[in-house]
Structure formats: structure tokens, C-alpha cells
Amino acid sequence: MSNGNWVTIASFLFFLLGFVVIGALSMLKKKPTTSDYLIANQSIKPWLAGLSGVATNNSGYMFTGMIGFTYEYGLSSIWLMIGWIIGDIVASFTVMKPLRQATDKQHIHSYGDLISRWWGQHYQALQVITGILILVFLGSYTAAQLNAGSKALHALFGWDASVGAIIGAAMVLIYSFSGGLRASIWTDAAQSFVMIGSMSILMIVALSNVGGWGGMMEQLYAVSPDYMNWFPKESTLVSATLFIVGWVFAGAGAAGQPHIMARYMSLDDANNINRMRFYYYTWFILFYSATIVVGLLARLLL
């Protein structure tokens, strides 16, 4: 194995261990209560909640899905970012604050419990249905995240596709049992810095290899006649509109994702939601934009 491969593996293991340690350290603030385990006793600061929320919303999707989509279809992928963020903002300003207030008012600890008590009564059947839906769909989502990690490790190191999933699952189990949601939030926040740092490095190094921004744009327009079009090939006004609206609804779906809603529920004060939004959307826009640029650059370099 070359020295470069050893350095890559060592850096990977360093960050892996760092995330596990950060999650385990959350035990120092752990309290033996249901509220503490499920919503961190509603003590999470806005910057932590914001960075955690956006990291849990955009990890494998960005590094494999969004880069791959941009690589394949070009500039029209920008509408995924625009639509998704608009939808997310709509959900944030219509749902999130009432959700956080209801969590306080009714002493709620879980998303399923929140849904079943939203109208002031306890609909147990609705709670059961919500729990089943969470188990099925969030289980599928988690499997997709573990699959993304497996693909990355397989591409980088040639490891068997199951290795990444096993490592990811082991990490999550360790810090989840250690500190519950607080552990997840702490590791998410740490990962968010690594994610935007690594994406920035990818972008800078790739730009330097294609002759800077000017060189990149010149080469991108030469890929194909349609690659730098703002809308998908052969789209009409109706189909382009539906394409954008579809992603707006996808972004609004954040209100139905328990792992994101739990971050809002754990916020230390409902009045701090605007501060949380600042961190959340600043990171979201910067990272998403860098992802699209890296996807375009990948088309030139690979």
C-alpha cells in the first residue's frame, strides 16, 4: 500500500475516532431521565441545534447523491438546491415554532407523541401509526445513509461494501446508547465542520486543476450543448415549473422528518429559533452550493 493510501486511511480513522469520542463525552452531561435521552432536556444551544439539524438532513445525500446528480445532469441540478431550501424555509416558518412551543406546553419527548397530542388530546392509535411509519421510513433512510458510507469507503479503499455499513452502525450505536440525542447532536455538529471543510478542499483543489473559475466555465460549456442549461433537456415551461415545485415540496417534507424535528424540540428556548435558522440556512446554502460546484468539476476531472 502506498504512503498516500496510508495517510488517507489514518486521517479517516482519526476523524472516525474523534466522532465516537465526542459522542461518548456527552455522557458527562447525561441525566437519567427520558427527557434528557430523547430531547437532551431541551438544553441545546441554537448554533448546535442548527448545525446538527442541517448535518443530519444533508450527509450521504450531498456527498454521493447531489454530486452524482450534478455530474450527470449539469447546472440544472441547481433547482434541487433552490427548491429544497425554499420548501425547508416554508416548513420552518409555519411549523417549527408551534412544534417547539407544543413540546414545552405538553411535556412531550418524542415526535410520535407530539403528533398524537397536537390537538390537545392523546390519540394513541395515531401515535402507534406514527411510530410504525417512523420505523419503516426512517429505517430505510438510515439504510441509505449507511449505504452511502459503504460506497465511499469502497471507492476510496476498495473495502467490501458491507464494511462501511458495519462501521457506521457501530458508531451510531456507541454514541446513541452513551448519550442519546445529545450525543447525536454533538457528533452532528462536529461532522458539519468536517463536511464543509472537506467539500471546500475538494472544490479548491479541483479548481486549481482545471485552471481556476474561468477555465472551469470554459470547459463546462464544451461538455455538451445542454450541460450548462438552467433546466433539464427538452423541458417546457410546465415541466420546468413542476420540476421546481416538486423539490419545494421535498424541502417542505423536513417537517415530517423526526430526526430533524427532534433538533427543534431540543432547542433551549422557542424564542431562539431565529438564531437556529441563521446557523442552519447559512451552512445549508454554503455547503449545497459547494456541492454543486464539486459535481460540475468532477465531470471535468473524472
N, C-alpha and C positions, 0 to 999 in steps of 0.2 A: 504493500500500500504506500502511495506517495506521501511526502510530507504535507502537501496541500490537503489531502484527504484526512490525515490525522488531525490537522488544525481544525478542519470543518467539524469533524466528529467531536473533538474536545470542546469546541465552542457550543455545539448543540447540547452536549451533556452538561456543560456549565450552566446554561440557561435553564435546562430541564431541572437540574438540582435546585437552582435558585427559586424557581416557581414552587417546587414542593416545600422548600424551607419557608418561604413567605406564607404559604397556606398553613403550614404547621404552626408557625408563630402566632397565628390568630388564636390559638388555644390560650395565650396569655390574657386575652380579654374575654374568653368564653365564660358564660354563666350557665348553670344547669337548668335552663328554662326553655320551654317550647318557643317562646317569642324570640329568644336570643338565637336559637338554632335556625329558625325559619326566616326571620326578618331582621336579624342582628340587633334585636331590641330597639329598632328604629333609631339607630345612633350613627348612621353613615353620613359622612360629610358630603356636600354637593359635588366636589371635584372627584371624589372616589366613586360616588354613585354614577356620575356622568361617564367617566372613563370606563367603568365596569360595564355599564349598560351598552355602550357602543362597541366594546370589545366582544361582549357575548353575542351581540347582534351581527357582527361582521368579522369573522375569522377565516375559517376554511372557505366560506363563500367568496371572500375577496381574493385570497391568495391562489385559489385554483379556479373557482367559478368565474369571477369577474375578469381576471386576467385572461383566462382562456376564451371567454366570450368576446372580449375586445380584440384579442389576437385573431379570432376567426372572422368577425364581422366589421371591425374597424370603428370609426368615430361614432357611428350610430349607437354604440353602447352607452354613450353619454346620457341618453334618455333614461337608462336604468337608474343612474345616479340622481338625475333631476326629479324624475317621477317618484322614486323611492323616498327621497328626503322630503319632498313636498307632502307625501302621504303620511310620513312619520311625524312631521310638524303638525299636520291637521289632527292626528290622533293625540299628540302631546297636549295641544291646547283645548281639546274637547273632553278628554278622558282622564288624563293623568292627575290633575289636582283633585277632582272629586274622588278619584280612586284613593289617593293618599289620605284625604280627609275621612273617607269611609273607614279606612283601616284604623284610624285613631278612634273614631266615634264608636265603632262596634267591637273594638279589640280583636281584630281579625289577624290571623297569622299566615294564611295561605290564599292563593289565587282562587282555588275552588270554593273556599269558604266565603271569599269576597263576593263571588258571582251569586252564590246561593242566598246571601244576606243583603244584596244590593238594594232591595225594595223594602228593607226593614223587617222582613220575616225570614225564617230559616227554611228554605226549600231543600230538604235533604235529598230528594230524588235528583234535583238539579246539581247538587254537589257531587253525587255519585257519577252522573253523566259527565260532568266536567272533569272529574278525576280520570275516568276511562279515556276521554278524548286527549287529555294531557299525556297519559301513559302511552297511548298509541302514536300520537303525532310528535310529541317531544322525544319519544323513543326513536322514531325514525329520523328526527332532526339530529339527535345525538349520534346515531349511527353514521349519518352523513358527515358529521364533523370528524369522527374517528377515521372514517374512510379517507377524508381529505388529508389527514395527518399521515396515514399509511401511504398514500400516493406520493406525498412529498418525500418521505424517507426512502421509498422505493426508487424514486427518480434520482435522489441525491447519492444514496449509498448502495443501491442495489439490494437492499434488505427485502426479505419476504414481505408480502403485502400485509400479513397479519401482525407484524412486529409493531408497527406504528399504532394500530388499534389497541393492542395489549398494553403498550407503554402509556398511551393516553388514558385508557380506562383505569389503570393502576394509579396514575397521578390523581385523577379526579376522586377516586375512592379514598385515597390517603387524606387529601385536604378537606374533602367534604365531611368525612367522619371526624376529622380533627376539630373543625370549627364551624361547620355548617355554612350558611350563606355568607357570613363574614369572611371565611376563608376563600370562598369563590370570588367575592368582590375584590379582596386584596390581590389575589393572583391575576384576576382580570385586569386590574389597574396596572400591574407590573407588565403584563403581556401587551397592554395597549402601547406602552412606551417602546417596547421591543418591536412591535408590529410597525409602528410609524417610522421608527429608526431604520429598521431593515428595509422597508419599502423605499425610504428616501435614499438609502445607499444603493439599492438596485437601480433606482432612477438616475442617480448621478453618474454611476459607473457606466450604465448603458448609454447615457447621453454623450459621455466622453468618447465612447467607441463608435459613434455614428457622426461625429463632427459637430456636436452641440445641437441647440434647438433648430437652427437654420438647416443644418444637414439632415436632421430628423424629418422636418416637414417636407423637404425636397424629395427625400426617398419614399416617404409615405404616399405622396401623390402619385408616385411611379409604381406602387404595388399593383393597383388595378384602377379602372375608371370609377369604380363605385366605393372604393375602400374608405375614402375620406368624405363620403356623403353624410349629411346630418341625419338622414332617415334610411331605413332599410331599403335594399334594392327593390325597384319596381313598386314602391309604396305609393298609395294615393292619399289624398287629404283625410279620407275617412279611416283608412287603415293606420296611417301615422298617428292620428288622434287616439284611436283605440289602443295602439301600442303604448302611448304615453300614459293614458288613463289607466291601463292595466297595471302599470308599475306604480302609479299613485295609490291604487287600491292595495298593492302588495306592501307598500310602505305603511299604509294605514293599518295593516294587519299586525303591526307591532303591539297594538292594544290587546290582541288576543294571544300574545306570546308570554306565558307565565314567567320564563326566565328573565325577560326584560321588565315586566311589571313588578317583579319582586324587588328590583333595584329602586323603583319609585316608592314601593311600600316600605322599604327600609330606610328611606331618607330621614334625616334627623328632624326636619321641620317642613310642613307643607308649604310654608312661605319661602322656602329655599329652592323651589322648583325652577324658577327662572335662572338661578345660578347654575343649577344642574344642567339645564338646557344649554347654557353657554358652553360649558365644557363638552357636552355631548355632541352638539352640532358643529362646533369648531373642529373637533377631532374628526368627526364623520366626513365633513366636506374636504378637509385636507387629505385624509387617508384615501377616500374614494377617488379624488382627483389624481393622486399619485398612482393609484392602481390602474386607472385608465391609461395614463402616460406609459407605465411599465408594460401594459399589454400591447400598446402600439409599438413600443421599442422592441419587444420580444419578436414581433413579426419581422422586424428588420434584421435581428441578430440570429434568430433560430431558423 
